Amino acid sequence: MLFSDITLLNDHYEIIPHAFVATEGDTIAYVGTERPEGDFGREYDGKGRLLMSGFINAHAHSPMTLMRGYGENLKLQSWLNDRIFPFEAQLDSNAVYWGTMLSMAESLQYGIVSTSDMYYFCEDIARAVADSGAKANISRSLTNFTGQEPQTMESFKEMKVLYENYHNAENGRIKIDMSLHGEYTSDPRTAKALAEYAAEIGDTIMHIHVSETASEHEECIQRHGMSPAAYLESMGLFDVPALAAHCVYSTEDDIEIFRRKGVTVATNPVSNMKLASGICDVSRILEKGVNVAIGTDSVASNNSLDFFEEMKVLAIGNKVAKLQPEIMTPLQIIKAATEGGAKAQGRADCGRLAAGAKADLIAIDIASPNMHPVHDMINNLVYSCGGRAVTLTMVDGKVLYENGEFTTIDIEKTIYEAEKATEGILKKL
Amino acid sequence: MLFSDITLLNDHYEIIPHAFVATEGDTIAYVGTERPEGDFGREYDGKGRLLMSGFINAHAHSPMTLMRGYGENLKLQSWLNDRIFPFEAQLDSNAVYWGTMLSMAESLQYGIVSTSDMYYFCEDIARAVADSGAKANISRSLTNFTGQEPQTMESFKEMKVLYENYHNAENGRIKIDMSLHGEYTSDPRTAKALAEYAAEIGDTIMHIHVSETASEHEECIQRHGMSPAAYLESMGLFDVPALAAHCVYSTEDDIEIFRRKGVTVATNPVSNMKLASGICDVSRILEKGVNVAIGTDSVASNNSLDFFEEMKVLAIGNKVAKLQPEIMTPLQIIKAATEGGAKAQGRADCGRLAAGAKADLIAIDIASPNMHPVHDMINNLVYSCGGRAVTLTMVDGKVLYENGEFTTIDIEKTIYEAEKATEGILKKL
């Protein structure tokens, strides 16, 4: 496919007008300002469009799409205990499959090409991701409230089977990460057993909730005499590449641990604000040289997967939290949304619009009034654009979404099945 | 025109499926669940659409659209002194007209039907609003840094002429408000002279910046021994219906003044966060019985007019600022965005989807994946929708925007002229 005469945001974060980008199979074959030679299956007219690397959602719980707007305006404990946990207790394979499929549709609509997903029923998640054509790093998160021998837990076994069956499946579109749900939902034996298994397999990412709320952070210090970051490091969980979600209450010492161990921080600005958890000090984390990626968290607490909204809220939330309008540049944010996310997922060939990288591309409408005038296109992308400006989403060289239509997802059936599964669960409650 | 078999959000904030809404001239003639009798010029198929009252943007500076993304990541004083003020010094009628027209196009695209605008070159703003078909309450804001006799100021004269020529123009689409820019940019004589003039004409709104930043609030107390709200009340500026923009640092006593005097608070959540001014305690202001409306402030500090984004950021910003996830309900927000704004503009016949009210309506795509499942449609509207989901915007019974097309605005010419005017100004700097 040839994107012709299009404005592009290249891998040096430069805006190049009147550019050409050719894809071949799953790869970007050419990027330049001259029309390349050759026959192309399709030529895409780039007038009024910007082409950039697709977004990588570094922290999500996709099946929770079924709980969009379910249980609003509640205190956190009431939201969890009276709404989320009872609903989740009724989930089954069918509900998870269609919830994930709906989430993939929304993701593709908003230009998200790959998602780091932490949940359970992971084979169903993997099936939906496979069918959708999108990419995901899927993790079966471990909890242990009972002191059970970790290796005997069903979840631990599921995790191993998942890794064996799905890691690098679908031409590498699907990867299997490891996950400890968090310090506060498990015990040291589980943490250590998981760290040992991850070290043994080597080729994986460790995805963990870290210091999302003040109480989680403080109670860890009371229990273990150290912060969640320090505890998780001491358990060996950061000895493989790790992805720490939230980090709202992470201290300077914690950030130093992330830096030293090469841990990526996945910030979830909308969810953290909506649940009133707090605002992660992302500018400080970046300043210390830690890789930052952006996540939406679940739709149950967001309630959207609009990645443009996520980027803007990340910027303005950080500015107001420190009363410093000069912090968090649009460039830092675009990097976190693409390159930072690819690093978080261990996908060296993704997150960049460059020849040789995977063709995970999105086209954006820059002809609309909200994108003018153009003092700085990157400013406009972060602050003025909005998710529905995405006109095309391509993953591994295949167009999966274009102008409201999906090529791999039967959207009417997906909505019907997701609604039906939701109603079925609600009836049981 | 007949909207047929559509989901609607009525003036009791109930969701009514399979409804019919008919407009006649500039008015809503029928709302119900039975198809009304009669011939209709056009029937709109409501499948997958929700119809609601259009948004009212209660605080804006429309021509500043030309400064979208101009001067990012700067401290407030540097942003104003090095970017905004020098650019504004070069504005002329042509630039203001096209900047406003671009702003009206963006507004209509995002479902904003009426705007409370505070700026200068107001006849050019009025011409653009008139040509666009949108509604606006326009105010020529007064400043006085030199101690000049207020009645002799050009701005004061312009304000009077503006009122005489444009108040209730275009079948009432255009109204002229009064405006003191703020306490900190004027002197007591100007404030009093304006209050006297407003009292004399009676039929108007007083639009003022109030306690936007901590320094503005504190310095007023140092200068006058009272807060901006108390000072403005003492000058008589709240003796006509008033609209206080921002109120980020307003105290309990200030809120009591707003309540007693019937002042509307226009909150501007995105701009206040992006400029790192702070977060207005809207839930407290609502609790005290004060009318609240929502504004975008200027695109120079926002940098968008996406009203869905504004609503969501209002909610999540308030939640995180008080660490209370249960405050600011979607219902409160939708009310502020419509009914609250109409009250702020003194438009008793607007802001409600009911027979007899003005036909200022928007249709929204609720078929897309991001709007499913539907546990609560109002939650989905506030948290999951996004501005580009607006498929149709009607003002006074006329369709002004539909599926990316404008009926009154030549969008290509508008973008061209706005870009040209911007370039012309930049060249002079």
Chai-1 contact restraints between the chains, C-beta under 6 A:
chainA,res_idxA,chainB,res_idxB,connection_type,confidence,min_distance_angstrom,max_distance_angstrom,comment,restraint_id
A,G69,B,H375,contact,1.0,0.0,6.0,A-B,restraint_1
A,G69,B,D376,contact,1.0,0.0,6.0,A-B,restraint_2
A,G69,B,N379,contact,1.0,0.0,6.0,A-B,restraint_3
A,G69,B,N380,contact,1.0,0.0,6.0,A-B,restraint_4
A,Y70,B,H375,contact,1.0,0.0,6.0,A-B,restraint_5
A,E72,B,N379,contact,1.0,0.0,6.0,A-B,restraint_6
A,N73,B,E326,contact,1.0,0.0,6.0,A-B,restraint_7
A,N73,B,T329,contact,1.0,0.0,6.0,A-B,restraint_8
A,L74,B,E326,contact,1.0,0.0,6.0,A-B,restraint_9
A,K75,B,E326,contact,1.0,0.0,6.0,A-B,restraint_10
A,L102,B,P369,contact,1.0,0.0,6.0,A-B,restraint_11
A,A105,B,P369,contact,1.0,0.0,6.0,A-B,restraint_12
A,E106,B,P369,contact,1.0,0.0,6.0,A-B,restraint_13
A,E106,B,N370,contact,1.0,0.0,6.0,A-B,restraint_14
A,M273,B,I316,contact,1.0,0.0,6.0,A-B,restraint_15
A,M273,B,V320,contact,1.0,0.0,6.0,A-B,restraint_16
A,K274,B,I316,contact,1.0,0.0,6.0,A-B,restraint_17
A,L275,B,P325,contact,1.0,0.0,6.0,A-B,restraint_18
A,A276,B,K319,contact,1.0,0.0,6.0,A-B,restraint_19
A,A276,B,V320,contact,1.0,0.0,6.0,A-B,restraint_20
A,A276,B,L323,contact,1.0,0.0,6.0,A-B,restraint_21
A,A276,B,Q324,contact,1.0,0.0,6.0,A-B,restraint_22
A,A276,B,P325,contact,1.0,0.0,6.0,A-B,restraint_23
A,N303,B,Y383,contact,1.0,0.0,6.0,A-B,restraint_24
A,N303,B,S384,contact,1.0,0.0,6.0,A-B,restraint_25
A,S304,B,N370,contact,1.0,0.0,6.0,A-B,restraint_26
A,S304,B,S384,contact,1.0,0.0,6.0,A-B,restraint_27
A,D306,B,G386,contact,1.0,0.0,6.0,A-B,restraint_28
A,I316,B,M273,contact,1.0,0.0,6.0,A-B,restraint_29
A,I316,B,K274,contact,1.0,0.0,6.0,A-B,restraint_30
A,K319,B,A276,contact,1.0,0.0,6.0,A-B,restraint_31
A,V320,B,M273,contact,1.0,0.0,6.0,A-B,restraint_32
A,V320,B,A276,contact,1.0,0.0,6.0,A-B,restraint_33
A,L323,B,A276,contact,1.0,0.0,6.0,A-B,restraint_34
A,Q324,B,A276,contact,1.0,0.0,6.0,A-B,restraint_35
A,P325,B,L275,contact,1.0,0.0,6.0,A-B,restraint_36
A,P325,B,A276,contact,1.0,0.0,6.0,A-B,restraint_37
A,E326,B,N73,contact,1.0,0.0,6.0,A-B,restraint_38
A,E326,B,L74,contact,1.0,0.0,6.0,A-B,restraint_39
A,E326,B,K75,contact,1.0,0.0,6.0,A-B,restraint_40
A,T329,B,N73,contact,1.0,0.0,6.0,A-B,restraint_41
A,P369,B,L102,contact,1.0,0.0,6.0,A-B,restraint_42
A,P369,B,A105,contact,1.0,0.0,6.0,A-B,restraint_43
A,P369,B,E106,contact,1.0,0.0,6.0,A-B,restraint_44
A,N370,B,E106,contact,1.0,0.0,6.0,A-B,restraint_45
A,N370,B,S304,contact,1.0,0.0,6.0,A-B,restraint_46
A,H372,B,I415,contact,1.0,0.0,6.0,A-B,restraint_47
A,P373,B,A418,contact,1.0,0.0,6.0,A-B,restraint_48
A,P373,B,E419,contact,1.0,0.0,6.0,A-B,restraint_49
A,P373,B,T422,contact,1.0,0.0,6.0,A-B,restraint_50
A,H375,B,G69,contact,1.0,0.0,6.0,A-B,restraint_51
A,H375,B,Y70,contact,1.0,0.0,6.0,A-B,restraint_52
A,D376,B,G69,contact,1.0,0.0,6.0,A-B,restraint_53
A,N379,B,G69,contact,1.0,0.0,6.0,A-B,restraint_54
A,N379,B,E72,contact,1.0,0.0,6.0,A-B,restraint_55
A,N380,B,G69,contact,1.0,0.0,6.0,A-B,restraint_56
A,Y383,B,N303,contact,1.0,0.0,6.0,A-B,restraint_57
A,S384,B,N303,contact,1.0,0.0,6.0,A-B,restraint_58
A,S384,B,S304,contact,1.0,0.0,6.0,A-B,restraint_59
A,G386,B,D306,contact,1.0,0.0,6.0,A-B,restraint_60
A,G386,B,G386,contact,1.0,0.0,6.0,A-B,restraint_61
A,G386,B,G387,contact,1.0,0.0,6.0,A-B,restraint_62
A,G386,B,R388,contact,1.0,0.0,6.0,A-B,restraint_63
A,G387,B,G386,contact,1.0,0.0,6.0,A-B,restraint_64
A,R388,B,G386,contact,1.0,0.0,6.0,A-B,restraint_65
A,R388,B,R388,contact,1.0,0.0,6.0,A-B,restraint_66
A,I415,B,H372,contact,1.0,0.0,6.0,A-B,restraint_67
A,A418,B,P373,contact,1.0,0.0,6.0,A-B,restraint_68
A,E419,B,P373,contact,1.0,0.0,6.0,A-B,restraint_69
A,T422,B,P373,contact,1.0,0.0,6.0,A-B,restraint_70
